[in-house]
Amino acid sequence: MNIGIVQLVEHDALDAANRGIIDGMAKRGFKDGVNVKFDKQNAQADQSNLHNIATRFVSNKDKLIFAIATPAAQSVASVTKEIPIVATAVTNFEVARLVKSNKVRAATSPASLTSTPSLISSRFF
């Protein structure tokens, strides 16, 4: 099973979010190279890279996409309505036009990602 992870740019906080995703999923039994393949991509702050990465995840029929930072989440949301997207490092999902209302479950910091893998596994696997 393929899971895409797209990160906007290298940055300590965003790198920590990326590690938190991998570690949190591993704690719940989703281990890279064992029963899941994480396709980890960094767009290097280039919008065209974000779009190309998001499009590739859709073409590869990834089961789930993690987006780290607002532009990454917006790029992924613009190319799929079918694949579930989990976003972090997004200050305001509503202002970013990712959701109609902020009254939805959202992980907005690496610390809150610890509960996200349980939610993901219960809903999508």
C-alpha positions in Angstrom: 0.0 0.0 0.0 1.4 3.4 -1.0 1.1 6.5 1.2 2.3 9.9 -0.2 3.9 12.5 2.0 4.5 15.9 0.5 6.4 18.6 2.4 6.7 22.2 1.2 10.3 22.8 2.1 13.0 21.7 4.5 12.5 23.5 7.9 12.9 22.2 11.4 9.2 22.3 12.3 8.1 20.7 9.0 10.8 18.1 9.2 9.5 17.3 12.8 6.0 16.9 11.4 7.3 14.5 8.7 9.1 12.4 11.4 6.0 12.5 13.5 3.9 11.0 10.7 6.4 8.2 10.1 6.9 7.5 13.8 3.2 7.7 14.6 2.2 5.4 11.8 5.0 2.9 12.8 3.7 2.8 16.4 0.4 1.6 15.0 1.9 -1.1 12.8 2.3 0.8 9.5 6.0 0.3 8.9 7.8 1.7 5.8 9.0 -1.1 3.6 7.1 -3.8 5.6 3.4 -3.3 5.1 3.3 0.2 3.7 5.5 2.3 1.3 5.8 5.9 2.1 6.6 8.1 -0.9 8.3 11.0 0.9 8.7 14.1 -1.3 10.0 17.6 -0.7 8.9 20.4 -3.1 11.8 22.7 -2.2 9.3 25.6 -1.9 8.5 25.3 -5.7 4.8 25.5 -6.5 5.2 23.5 -9.8 7.0 20.8 -7.8 4.0 20.7 -5.4 1.6 20.2 -8.3 3.8 17.5 -10.0 4.2 15.6 -6.7 0.4 15.8 -6.0 -0.4 14.6 -9.5 2.1 11.7 -9.2 0.5 10.6 -5.9 -2.9 10.5 -7.6 -1.5 8.7 -10.7 0.1 6.1 -8.4 -3.3 5.6 -6.7 -1.8 6.3 -3.2 -4.2 5.1 -0.5 -3.7 8.3 1.6 -1.7 11.5 1.3 -0.1 13.5 4.1 0.5 17.2 3.2 2.9 19.3 5.3 2.2 23.0 5.1 -0.7 25.0 3.6 0.6 25.2 0.0 1.2 21.4 0.0 -2.3 20.7 1.3 -3.8 23.1 -1.3 -1.9 21.5 -4.1 -3.0 18.0 -3.2 -6.6 19.2 -2.6 -6.7 20.7 -6.1 -5.9 17.4 -7.8 -8.0 14.9 -5.9 -11.3 14.6 -4.2 -11.1 10.8 -3.9 -7.9 10.2 -1.9 -8.1 11.1 1.8 -5.7 13.9 2.7 -4.3 14.5 6.2 -2.7 17.9 6.5 -0.5 19.5 9.2 1.3 22.8 9.6 -1.8 24.6 8.3 -2.8 27.5 10.5 -6.3 27.9 9.3 -7.9 25.3 7.1 -11.0 27.5 6.4 -9.0 30.5 5.3 -6.8 28.2 3.1 -10.1 27.0 1.5 -9.3 23.4 2.4 -12.6 23.0 4.4 -15.9 24.9 4.6 -15.5 25.3 8.3 -12.7 24.9 10.9 -15.1 22.8 13.0 -13.5 19.6 11.7 -10.8 17.4 13.2 -7.4 18.7 12.1 -3.9 18.0 13.3 -2.2 21.4 13.4 1.1 20.5 15.2 3.4 17.5 15.3 2.3 16.8 18.9 -1.3 16.4 17.8 -0.3 13.8 15.2 0.0 11.1 17.8 -3.8 10.5 17.7 -4.0 10.9 13.9 -2.7 7.4 13.0 -5.5 5.8 15.0 -8.1 7.9 13.3 -6.6 7.0 9.9 -6.4 3.3 10.5 -10.0 3.2 11.8 -11.4 5.1 8.9 -9.3 4.0 5.9 -7.7 0.6 6.5 
